Amino acid sequence: MKKMNNSVTTKEFMSLAAKESVDVLDLRDPEFYDSFDLLKGSSVLQIPLTQLPNQLGQLNKGKTYYLFTQFGGRSKTMAQFLRDQGYQVINVIGGASAYQKYMAS
């Protein structure tokens, strides 16, 4: 899997998560937290997008985080912000809604 890509599709993400433990950064608001318990062996850090700038201390610059928002749009913007701060992040295209559709198919 190409780590230099700034984004991956849900399918690429699921294929990677099936092979190795991944670090997920769930940026959705708390009322949307669900579904990611399906990723056995992976760690999911849940920080609402609006709180992230004040919570950067919870992130580890040695890890690569896969970012999820509800639909994937806002995570693209946040991914750029985090890269500018020196974090390694990959946006998951389509976010949690694409993930849920993928899991349902």
N, C-alpha and C positions, 0 to 999 in steps of 0.2 A: 504494500500500500504506500502510495506516495505521500510522505508526511509534509512535503512542501506545499501541497495544495491548501488553499485557504478555506475550501469548502468540500464537503462530500455529500453524496446523495444518501437518502435513508438506507437504500440497499447496500451501498458501500460501507456505511456505518455498521449495519447489522452483520455484514459478513466479517468485518474486523472484530466486532464485539463477540462474535461466536468463537473466534480463535484466541483472543487474548483479553485480559482485563483492560478496560478503558476508563478514563476519568471523564465523567459527564458533569457539566456545569448547567444546571437547570435554572434558567433565568425567569421562569414564569412566576406569576403571582401565586401565593399559597393556595388559593381556591382551585388552582389547576393541578396541584401536585397529585400524581397518581402513577399509573402505567410504567414507571421506570424500575419498579421492583422486578420486572421481567429480566433485567440484565444481571443475572447471577454472576457474582465474582467481580463485578465492576463497581466502582465507587461513584455515587451521585452526590454532588454538593448542590444544595438548593439555596440560592440567594436571589431574591427578586431583583430584576433588572435595575429598578430605581435605587436600590440599596447598594448595588455592586461597587460604585466608586468609593464608598465608605467602608467596604468590606474586603478590599484587596489583600489585606493581611492574611486572610484565610486561604489564599491561593499560593501555590508552590511554583516558582519559575522553572523548576526542573521537570515539571509534568506537562503533558499535552492535554488540554481540555477540549472536549467536544461540546459545543454550545447548542442548547435548545431553548427556543422561545415557543410560544404557542403555534405560530405559523412560519417562523424562520426569518421574517423580515428584520425585526429589531436585533436579532442576534448577529446579523451581518455587520451592522453599525457597531455593536458592542465588541465584536471580534476585532475590528480595526482599532478601537480604543484600547483594548487589552494588549494587542500587538505593540502599539505605541508605548505601552508601559513596560514592555519587555517580556510579556507572557506568550507562551506558545498555545495558540487556540485554533480550532477548526470549526467552522460553522456547519451545522447539519441543515442542509437545504430542506425547506418545508416544515421544519420544526416538529413539535410533538404531534400536530395533526397528521402530518405525512407518516410519522412513526406509527400512529394508531391505525391509519389506513393500511399500512404495510402489514402490521400484525394481524389485521382482520382479513387480509386477502389469502 
